[in-house]
Amino acid sequence: MMKLDRREFILGSAATLAAGTSASALPVSKLVQRHPGYGAAATLLDLQADPRLGEAISTYCTQVVPVQELKWPMLRPDAHTFAFEHADAIHDFAQKNDLTMRGHTLVWYYDIPDWTKQLKDSKAVERAYVDHINTVVSYYKDKLTSWDVVNEPIPDNPKSVKDRRDTFWTQHLGDRWIPLAYRTAAAADPSVKLAINEYDIESAKDSFIAKRAAYRNLIMDLLDQGVPLHAVGLQSHLHAELEIDTHGLADFVTEVRSWGLEVFVTELDVNDEKLTGSPSERDAIVAKRVDDLLTAISTSGPVRSILTWGISDRYSWMNGLVKRPDKQPNRPLPLDGEFKPKPFMDVIGKFTKDV
Ligand code: 9MR
Protein backbone atom coordinates (compact mmCIF):
# COMPACT_ATOMS: atom_id res chain seq x y z
CA MET A 1 0.00 0.00 0.00
CA MET A 2 1.22 3.47 -0.80
CA LYS A 3 2.44 5.24 2.30
CA LEU A 4 0.72 8.56 2.98
CA ASP A 5 2.58 11.39 4.58
CA ARG A 6 0.95 13.05 7.58
CA ARG A 7 -0.40 15.95 5.59
CA GLU A 8 -2.09 13.70 3.04
CA PHE A 9 -3.40 11.52 5.85
CA ILE A 10 -5.01 14.46 7.65
CA LEU A 11 -6.45 15.80 4.43
CA GLY A 12 -7.71 12.37 3.51
CA SER A 13 -9.49 11.87 6.80
CA ALA A 14 -10.93 15.39 6.71
CA ALA A 15 -12.26 14.84 3.22
CA THR A 16 -13.89 11.57 4.28
CA LEU A 17 -15.47 13.25 7.28
CA ALA A 18 -16.73 16.13 5.19
CA ALA A 19 -18.23 13.78 2.66
CA GLY A 20 -19.86 11.56 5.25
CA THR A 21 -21.33 14.20 7.56
CA SER A 22 -22.45 17.79 7.51
CA ALA A 23 -18.99 18.84 8.77
CA SER A 24 -17.33 21.43 6.58
CA ALA A 25 -13.95 20.77 4.94
CA LEU A 26 -11.36 22.93 6.65
CA PRO A 27 -8.57 24.79 4.89
CA VAL A 28 -5.34 22.84 4.48
CA SER A 29 -3.37 25.57 6.25
CA LYS A 30 -5.40 24.87 9.36
CA LEU A 31 -5.30 21.08 9.33
CA VAL A 32 -1.53 20.83 9.01
CA GLN A 33 -0.99 22.76 12.26
CA ARG A 34 -3.03 20.30 14.29
CA HIS A 35 -1.41 18.10 16.87
CA PRO A 36 -2.94 14.61 16.62
CA GLY A 37 -4.64 13.62 19.87
CA TYR A 38 -4.29 17.09 21.36
CA GLY A 39 -7.40 18.79 22.67
CA ALA A 40 -8.55 21.60 24.93
CA ALA A 41 -11.38 22.32 27.34
CA ALA A 42 -13.64 25.29 26.67
CA THR A 43 -16.86 26.78 27.98
CA LEU A 44 -19.64 27.70 25.58
CA LEU A 45 -19.74 31.23 26.98
CA ASP A 46 -16.07 31.82 26.19
CA LEU A 47 -16.42 30.25 22.72
CA GLN A 48 -19.36 32.54 21.99
CA ALA A 49 -17.73 35.65 23.43
CA ASP A 50 -14.35 35.40 21.74
CA PRO A 51 -13.95 33.98 18.21
CA ARG A 52 -10.19 33.73 18.76
CA LEU A 53 -10.80 30.87 21.18
CA GLY A 54 -12.63 28.63 18.70
CA GLU A 55 -10.11 29.64 16.06
CA ALA A 56 -7.22 28.55 18.30
CA ILE A 57 -8.87 25.23 19.18
CA SER A 58 -9.63 24.44 15.55
CA THR A 59 -6.09 25.41 14.57
CA TYR A 60 -4.13 23.28 17.06
CA CYS A 61 -6.53 20.62 18.32
CA THR A 62 -8.22 17.44 17.17
CA GLN A 63 -10.55 17.21 20.16
CA VAL A 64 -12.48 19.37 22.62
CA VAL A 65 -14.11 18.86 26.02
CA PRO A 66 -16.77 21.07 27.65
CA VAL A 67 -15.64 22.57 30.98
CA GLN A 68 -19.11 22.99 32.56
CA GLU A 69 -21.81 22.02 30.13
CA LEU A 70 -21.99 18.31 31.02
CA LYS A 71 -21.78 18.80 34.78
CA TRP A 72 -24.93 18.39 36.84
CA PRO A 73 -25.53 22.09 37.66
CA MET A 74 -25.75 23.14 34.01
CA LEU A 75 -27.30 19.96 32.64
CA ARG A 76 -29.79 19.39 35.46
CA PRO A 77 -31.44 22.60 36.65
CA ASP A 78 -34.13 20.41 38.26
CA ALA A 79 -35.04 16.77 38.71
CA HIS A 80 -37.05 16.60 35.48
CA THR A 81 -34.90 18.59 33.07
CA PHE A 82 -31.93 17.60 30.96
CA ALA A 83 -30.66 20.85 29.43
CA PHE A 84 -28.54 19.37 26.65
CA GLU A 85 -28.50 22.51 24.53
CA HIS A 86 -25.27 23.95 25.98
CA ALA A 87 -23.21 20.80 25.45
CA ASP A 88 -24.93 20.27 22.10
CA ALA A 89 -23.66 23.68 20.96
CA ILE A 90 -20.10 22.60 21.79
CA HIS A 91 -20.72 19.34 19.95
CA ASP A 92 -21.87 21.34 16.90
CA PHE A 93 -18.70 23.40 17.10
CA ALA A 94 -16.70 20.15 17.24
CA GLN A 95 -18.47 18.69 14.21
CA LYS A 96 -18.10 21.84 12.14
CA ASN A 97 -14.38 21.82 12.84
CA ASP A 98 -13.68 18.11 12.47
CA LEU A 99 -12.93 17.71 16.17
CA THR A 100 -13.91 14.81 18.38
CA MET A 101 -15.48 15.51 21.77
CA ARG A 102 -15.10 13.79 25.13
CA GLY A 103 -17.46 13.96 28.08
CA HIS A 104 -16.69 15.43 31.51
CA THR A 105 -18.09 14.33 33.95
CA LEU A 106 -20.92 12.03 35.06
CA VAL A 107 -20.19 11.69 38.78
CA TRP A 108 -18.28 14.09 41.01
CA TYR A 109 -18.28 14.77 44.73
CA TYR A 110 -18.51 18.48 43.81
CA ASP A 111 -21.10 20.41 41.81
CA ILE A 112 -24.13 18.43 43.01
CA PRO A 113 -27.29 20.55 42.64
CA ASP A 114 -29.45 21.33 45.66
CA TRP A 115 -32.47 19.45 44.35
CA THR A 116 -30.41 16.23 44.42
CA LYS A 117 -29.32 16.85 48.00
CA GLN A 118 -32.95 17.31 48.99
CA LEU A 119 -34.17 13.98 47.61
CA LYS A 120 -36.13 12.18 50.29
CA ASP A 121 -34.07 9.00 50.84
CA SER A 122 -31.24 6.85 49.49
CA LYS A 123 -33.56 4.99 47.11
CA ALA A 124 -34.53 8.29 45.48
CA VAL A 125 -30.86 9.30 45.25
CA GLU A 126 -30.01 6.00 43.58
CA ARG A 127 -32.87 6.43 41.10
CA ALA A 128 -31.67 9.95 40.21
CA TYR A 129 -28.06 8.78 39.91
CA VAL A 130 -28.82 5.87 37.57
CA ASP A 131 -31.35 7.92 35.59
CA HIS A 132 -28.82 10.72 35.10
CA ILE A 133 -26.01 8.47 33.90
CA ASN A 134 -28.29 6.38 31.71
CA THR A 135 -30.05 9.36 30.10
CA VAL A 136 -26.93 11.42 29.46
CA VAL A 137 -24.77 8.58 28.14
CA SER A 138 -27.62 7.30 25.95
CA TYR A 139 -28.23 10.79 24.56
CA TYR A 140 -24.60 11.15 23.51
CA LYS A 141 -24.22 7.54 22.32
CA ASP A 142 -21.87 7.41 19.31
CA LYS A 143 -21.14 11.15 19.62
CA LEU A 144 -18.34 11.16 22.19
CA THR A 145 -15.04 9.28 22.25
CA SER A 146 -14.81 8.86 26.02
CA TRP A 147 -16.42 9.83 29.33
CA ASP A 148 -14.92 10.79 32.65
CA VAL A 149 -17.38 8.64 34.54
CA VAL A 150 -16.12 9.19 38.08
CA ASN A 151 -14.09 12.31 38.77
CA GLU A 152 -11.71 12.70 41.73
CA PRO A 153 -12.54 9.66 43.90
CA ILE A 154 -9.40 9.87 46.07
CA PRO A 155 -9.07 12.34 48.97
CA ASP A 156 -6.07 14.64 49.28
CA ASN A 157 -3.56 13.23 51.79
CA PRO A 158 -5.00 9.70 51.92
CA LYS A 159 -4.06 7.81 55.09
CA SER A 160 -3.90 4.41 53.38
CA VAL A 161 -4.19 2.96 49.88
CA LYS A 162 -7.76 1.99 50.74
CA ASP A 163 -8.77 5.56 51.49
CA ARG A 164 -11.62 6.87 49.29
CA ARG A 165 -13.23 10.27 49.20
CA ASP A 166 -16.32 10.49 51.39
CA THR A 167 -18.95 11.92 49.06
CA PHE A 168 -22.67 12.60 48.97
CA TRP A 169 -22.90 9.56 46.69
CA THR A 170 -20.99 7.32 49.14
CA GLN A 171 -23.28 8.42 51.95
CA HIS A 172 -26.31 7.17 50.00
CA LEU A 173 -24.94 4.33 47.87
CA GLY A 174 -21.97 3.08 49.90
CA ASP A 175 -19.06 1.50 48.04
CA ARG A 176 -21.35 0.65 45.12
CA TRP A 177 -21.32 4.22 43.85
CA ILE A 178 -18.31 3.72 41.57
CA PRO A 179 -19.08 0.26 40.06
CA LEU A 180 -22.73 1.26 39.61
CA ALA A 181 -21.73 4.36 37.65
CA TYR A 182 -19.49 2.41 35.25
CA ARG A 183 -21.96 -0.43 34.75
CA THR A 184 -24.79 1.99 34.04
CA ALA A 185 -22.65 3.96 31.56
CA ALA A 186 -21.43 0.82 29.77
CA ALA A 187 -24.99 -0.47 29.39
CA ALA A 188 -26.08 2.86 27.88
CA ASP A 189 -23.19 3.06 25.37
CA PRO A 190 -21.11 -0.10 25.03
CA SER A 191 -18.60 1.51 22.66
CA VAL A 192 -17.63 4.75 24.40
CA LYS A 193 -14.43 4.57 26.46
CA LEU A 194 -15.02 4.91 30.18
CA ALA A 195 -12.35 6.75 32.14
CA ILE A 196 -11.64 7.57 35.76
CA ASN A 197 -10.00 10.90 36.49
CA GLU A 198 -7.77 12.22 39.29
CA TYR A 199 -5.47 15.14 40.13
CA ASP A 200 -2.30 15.71 42.18
CA ILE A 201 -0.65 12.39 41.48
CA GLU A 202 2.08 13.54 39.10
CA SER A 203 4.62 15.33 41.27
CA ALA A 204 7.31 14.11 43.65
CA LYS A 205 5.69 15.08 46.94
CA ASP A 206 4.66 12.64 49.69
CA SER A 207 0.95 13.50 49.57
CA PHE A 208 0.92 13.08 45.77
CA ILE A 209 2.72 9.75 45.97
CA ALA A 210 0.21 8.56 48.58
CA LYS A 211 -2.67 9.72 46.37
CA ARG A 212 -1.22 7.87 43.38
CA ALA A 213 -0.94 4.67 45.45
CA ALA A 214 -4.58 4.95 46.54
CA TYR A 215 -5.62 5.64 42.91
CA ARG A 216 -3.72 2.53 41.81
CA ASN A 217 -5.41 0.49 44.52
CA LEU A 218 -8.88 1.72 43.50
CA ILE A 219 -8.24 0.97 39.80
CA MET A 220 -7.01 -2.52 40.67
CA ASP A 221 -10.02 -3.09 42.90
CA LEU A 222 -12.45 -2.02 40.14
CA LEU A 223 -10.79 -4.30 37.59
CA ASP A 224 -10.92 -7.19 40.09
CA GLN A 225 -14.67 -6.64 40.34
CA GLY A 226 -15.00 -6.74 36.54
CA VAL A 227 -16.05 -3.08 36.35
CA PRO A 228 -15.99 -1.79 32.73
CA LEU A 229 -13.17 0.72 33.08
CA HIS A 230 -11.09 1.47 29.97
CA ALA A 231 -8.89 4.46 30.67
CA VAL A 232 -7.07 6.21 33.48
CA GLY A 233 -7.08 10.00 33.45
CA LEU A 234 -4.20 11.99 34.83
CA GLN A 235 -5.64 15.48 35.19
CA SER A 236 -2.15 16.99 35.42
CA HIS A 237 -2.96 20.33 36.99
CA LEU A 238 0.75 20.72 37.59
CA HIS A 239 2.43 23.00 40.11
CA ALA A 240 5.41 24.62 38.43
CA GLU A 241 7.50 24.65 41.60
CA LEU A 242 7.23 20.86 42.03
CA GLU A 243 9.34 18.36 40.10
CA ILE A 244 7.51 15.60 38.26
CA ASP A 245 8.04 12.19 39.90
CA THR A 246 9.30 10.80 36.60
CA HIS A 247 10.18 7.31 37.83
CA GLY A 248 7.17 6.81 40.05
CA LEU A 249 4.81 8.13 37.40
CA ALA A 250 6.39 6.04 34.63
CA ASP A 251 6.00 2.92 36.80
CA PHE A 252 2.36 3.73 37.53
CA VAL A 253 1.56 4.30 33.85
CA THR A 254 3.43 1.17 32.77
CA GLU A 255 1.52 -0.88 35.30
CA VAL A 256 -1.98 0.37 34.45
CA ARG A 257 -1.23 -0.12 30.77
CA SER A 258 -0.16 -3.69 31.55
CA TRP A 259 -3.69 -4.15 32.93
CA GLY A 260 -5.07 -3.25 29.48
CA LEU A 261 -6.04 0.35 30.29
CA GLU A 262 -5.32 3.45 28.25
CA VAL A 263 -3.80 6.51 29.86
CA PHE A 264 -5.17 9.99 29.06
CA VAL A 265 -3.84 13.36 30.09
CA THR A 266 -7.15 15.07 30.74
CA GLU A 267 -6.74 18.58 32.21
CA LEU A 268 -3.15 19.68 31.79
CA ASP A 269 -2.06 23.15 32.88
CA VAL A 270 0.80 24.46 35.01
CA ASN A 271 0.22 26.87 37.88
CA ASP A 272 3.21 29.22 37.96
CA GLU A 273 2.14 31.32 40.97
CA LYS A 274 5.21 30.29 42.97
CA LEU A 275 7.76 30.94 40.20
CA THR A 276 9.79 34.10 40.11
CA GLY A 277 11.53 35.46 37.01
CA SER A 278 10.52 36.94 33.69
CA PRO A 279 7.61 35.54 31.66
CA SER A 280 10.02 33.74 29.33
CA GLU A 281 11.94 32.20 32.25
CA ARG A 282 8.68 31.03 33.78
CA ASP A 283 7.47 29.69 30.41
CA ALA A 284 10.66 27.63 30.11
CA ILE A 285 10.08 25.98 33.51
CA VAL A 286 6.43 25.35 32.68
CA ALA A 287 7.46 23.69 29.38
CA LYS A 288 10.05 21.58 31.22
CA ARG A 289 7.42 20.27 33.66
CA VAL A 290 5.16 19.34 30.73
CA ASP A 291 8.09 17.68 28.95
CA ASP A 292 8.95 15.68 32.09
CA LEU A 293 5.32 14.65 32.53
CA LEU A 294 4.92 13.48 28.93
CA THR A 295 8.33 11.80 28.89
CA ALA A 296 7.38 9.77 31.97
CA ILE A 297 4.01 8.78 30.52
CA SER A 298 5.42 7.85 27.12
CA THR A 299 8.12 5.47 28.41
CA SER A 300 5.63 2.62 27.98
CA GLY A 301 3.83 3.87 24.86
CA PRO A 302 2.58 6.99 23.08
CA VAL A 303 0.14 9.33 24.81
CA ARG A 304 -2.80 9.26 22.44
CA SER A 305 -4.92 11.84 24.22
CA ILE A 306 -3.59 15.03 25.78
CA LEU A 307 -6.06 17.72 26.77
CA THR A 308 -5.19 21.04 28.32
CA TRP A 309 -7.72 22.74 30.60
CA GLY A 310 -8.19 25.70 28.28
CA ILE A 311 -5.78 26.69 25.54
CA SER A 312 -5.02 30.39 26.12
CA ASP A 313 -3.93 32.02 29.39
CA ARG A 314 -6.77 34.47 28.78
CA TYR A 315 -9.31 31.73 29.61
CA SER A 316 -7.92 29.69 32.50
CA TRP A 317 -9.92 28.58 35.55
CA MET A 318 -7.03 29.92 37.62
CA ASN A 319 -7.64 33.53 36.61
CA GLY A 320 -9.08 35.24 39.64
CA LEU A 321 -8.51 32.18 41.85
CA VAL A 322 -4.72 32.01 41.84
CA LYS A 323 -2.87 35.24 42.44
CA ARG A 324 0.84 35.74 41.88
CA PRO A 325 2.47 37.94 44.55
CA ASP A 326 3.82 40.24 41.77
CA LYS A 327 0.25 40.60 40.40
CA GLN A 328 1.42 39.40 36.98
CA PRO A 329 -1.01 37.08 35.19
CA ASN A 330 -0.47 33.34 35.58
CA ARG A 331 0.84 31.64 32.40
CA PRO A 332 -0.53 28.08 32.72
CA LEU A 333 -1.48 27.16 29.13
CA PRO A 334 0.11 26.57 25.69
CA LEU A 335 -0.97 29.95 24.24
CA ASP A 336 -0.48 33.29 25.95
CA GLY A 337 -3.25 35.80 26.61
CA GLU A 338 -2.91 37.09 23.04
CA PHE A 339 -3.14 33.55 21.60
CA LYS A 340 0.55 33.36 20.73
CA PRO A 341 2.14 29.92 21.15
CA LYS A 342 4.60 29.43 24.01
CA PRO A 343 7.22 26.68 24.46
CA PHE A 344 4.45 24.62 26.12
CA MET A 345 2.84 24.23 22.65
CA ASP A 346 6.13 23.00 21.16
CA VAL A 347 6.25 20.27 23.80
CA ILE A 348 2.71 19.22 22.89
CA GLY A 349 3.85 19.08 19.26
CA LYS A 350 6.86 16.94 20.18
CA PHE A 351 4.77 14.30 21.95
CA THR A 352 1.93 14.15 19.43
CA LYS A 353 4.07 13.91 16.30
CA ASP A 354 3.94 10.17 15.83
CA VAL A 355 0.67 9.35 17.53
O1 9MR B 1 -12.42 24.91 35.38
C1 9MR B 1 -13.62 24.57 36.06
C2 9MR B 1 -14.18 25.78 36.79
O2 9MR B 1 -14.47 26.80 35.88
C3 9MR B 1 -15.42 25.36 37.55
O3 9MR B 1 -15.89 26.45 38.32
C4 9MR B 1 -15.14 24.17 38.47
C5 9MR B 1 -16.40 23.65 39.12
O4 9MR B 1 -17.29 23.15 38.15
O5 9MR B 1 -14.56 23.12 37.73
C6 9MR B 1 -13.36 23.47 37.07
O6 9MR B 1 -12.86 22.35 36.39
C7 9MR B 1 -12.35 21.31 37.23
C8 9MR B 1 -12.68 20.00 36.56
O7 9MR B 1 -14.05 19.90 36.30
C9 9MR B 1 -12.21 18.83 37.43
N1 9MR B 1 -10.82 18.95 37.78
C10 9MR B 1 -10.39 20.25 38.32
C11 9MR B 1 -10.82 21.37 37.37
C12 9MR B 1 -10.29 22.71 37.86
O8 9MR B 1 -10.82 23.02 39.11
Boltz pocket constraint, residues with backbone or C-beta under 6 A from the ligand:
constraints:
  - pocket:
      binder: B
      contacts: [[A, 67], [A, 68], [A, 71], [A, 111], [A, 151], [A, 199], [A, 235], [A, 267], [A, 317]]
      max_distance: 6.0
